[in-house]
Amino acid sequence: MSVLNEILSFFIKRRIERINEFMLNPHETQQEQFQSLIKKARKTEYGKRFGFSDIKSIDDFQRQVPIVAYENLYPEIERVLRGENNILWPTPIKLFSKSSGTTNAKSKYIPVSDESLESCHYKGGKDMITLYLAEHPDSGLFDGKGLSIGGSLQENPYNSRTQVGDISALIMQNLPSWAEYLRTPPLEVALMDNWEEKMSRMIDICSREKLTSILGVPTWTVVLLERILEQTGKKNLLEVWPDFELFVHGAVNFKPYRDRFQTKFFPSEQVKYLEIYNASEGYFGVQDDLSRIGEMLLMLDYGVFYEFVPMEELDKDHPKALTLDQVELDKNYALLISTNAGLWRYKIGDTVKFTSKYPYRIKISGRTKHFINAFGEELIIENAEAGITEACEATGVIIKDFTAGPCYMADDSKGGHEWIIECPQKPENSFDFAERLDASLRRLNSDYDAKRAGNLALQMPKIHFVEEGTFYNWMQKRGKLGGQNKVPRLSNNREFIDDLLEFTGLS
């Protein structure tokens, strides 16, 4: 272990004491976060409108402050974008994370305060390393560099004095010098707008670095790693980076990609995989136990107050929201956040399930607007990704990407689901793959099973296998390349399916 590795490890590990404290006292920690947020924002315009000065309890907060989506909060966000202060948060907002979301083509601008950048986003990154080192004290993570696959910065169309960009780009742009020294590629490459040119430069630089870790969305990481293998002619990435140790992933479910990483890219147990829950709105979870795949520790002292709406409440005019002490295990909740950047009772759009208490661990189960329910089947991402993973394991198929949507009933035909799946090699028996996928979905989702019984309302899934590179080229056509843009997994309409079918000539 290098001297630098020992020094950094010492300082980072000191944080483990505070992490242990909130794990032991989760409800008290969240109460502290709540009181701090309300106190600091009581004189903002939003705080005055909803009587923050009169709020003495969480019950008061839930009675007085409405649950909002981005669209509801946008009038206030636009004013902040144009340079007005003290609207949602008392300190000036100089950064905005630009996100297109998954199903909405219109850009979203999420305020990023100095407090949220330091006490949430950066703190999450440091805690990720802290928890990893606590589990792997002999790590050589800092003996090499970490590859960050980030986005880009753009001009704020409303106010040139502030910055707009992908959250990864905002974080990289403002990293302390010691952290920048440990990452690659250089900022001038990492923040390039042109994705194809950026990819080319990254391959050239990173294939010659001593790399020990990668942080990135699996979808785009696969593209980069495939091209590095192609350019170097190596059999796997450990021939390029023999000291490689850790892949940190988030944003999309890793299940469909895990086999590809473990067998093709990094065929060795020396490589570990760690999941994080970071978004434009904040950094919320870190996998603290690598044996608990898909589960993350909910980070409770980041200037974020959490609420959880049971899915059966979500569409009501006044949905009931639960606090951390009221949640149940293995139940789907829509996540609400109130943050130190001025998002109040904000529907982030994700659904989560709790897998443990003391400590509170969660797994991301899907999106509130990312599902198929055209026939009452209520198929969520969690079902789809688990089902397709099982079908792949049973048939030996390795997929790179997929999307699915409804086939509507027409004339005498029943409805169903249509899937477009990209894989390097199509299965020998496509019908067998469809049957296994269908069987898995029926086992995983009782509503889907009921609609499939006797072909009552749903027919067998209709599947199109497309050649490698299809989704990348489709996303490029849509102007959606980059780490902040994700392939839409499920849609309750045919927008993406029809566009892809036309793009591939299958329509």
TAMO-V237342 format. One line per field, one symbol per residue. ss: DSSP state (h for helix, s for strand, l for the rest). phi: phi as a letter, one per 40 degrees, with the letter a starting at -180 (. if undefined). burial: 1 if it has 9 or more other ideal C-beta (glycine too) atoms within 8 Angstrom, else 0. A space follows every 50 residues. Layout:
ss->???
phi->???
burial->???
This chain:
ss->llhhhhhhhhhhhllhhhhhhhhhlhhhhhhhhhhhhhhhhlllhhhhhl lhhhlllhhhhhhhlllslhhhhhhhhhhhhlllllllllllllsssssl lllllllssssslhhhhhhhhhhhhhhhhhhhhhhlllllhhhlssssll llssslllllllssslhhhhhhhlllhhhhhlssllhhhhllllhhhhhh hhhhhhllllsssssslhhhhhhhhhhhhhhhllllhhhllllllssssl llllhhhhhhhhhhhllllllssssssssllssssslllllllllsssll lllssssssshhhlllllllsslhhhllslllsssssssllllllsssss ssssssllllsssssssllsssllllllsshhhhhhhhhhhhhhhlllss sssssssllsllslsssssssssllllllhhhhhhhhhhhhhhhlhhhhh hhhhhllslllssssslllhhhhhhhhllllllllllllsllllhhhhhh hhhhlll
phi->.ccddcccccccccccccccccccbccccccccdccccccbccccccccb gdcccbaccddcccbccbbdccccdcccccdchcbgcbaccdbbbbccbc gbbbcccbbbcbcdcccccbcccccccdcdcccccbccdbdccbbbcbcb babbcccbaccbbbiddccccccbccccccccbacddccdbccccccddc cccccccbccbbabbacddccddccdccccccgccaccccbcccbabbba gbccdcbdccccbbcbcacccbbbbbbbadcibbabccbccccgbbcccb bbgbbbbbbdcccdcccbccbbcdcbcbcfbcbccbbbbcbgcbfccchc bbbcbabfccbbbcbibcbbabacbgcfcbddccccccccccccbgcbbb aaaaacbccafccccibbbbbbadbcccbcccccccccccccccbccccc ccdgfdbbcddcbbcbccgcccccccccgbchccbbcccbacbbdcdccc ccccgcc
burial->00001101100110110010111001101111110111011101111101 01001000011101000101001001111110100011100010111111 00000001111110111111111111111111111000111111111111 11100100000111111111111010000100111000111100100110 11101110101111111111111110111001000111011011111111 11111111111100110000111111111111111111010100111111 11111111111011000010111100101011111111111111111111 11111100111111111101111010111111111111111100101111 11111110000001111111111000100101111111011101101110 11000111101111110001111111000011110111111101011111 1011000
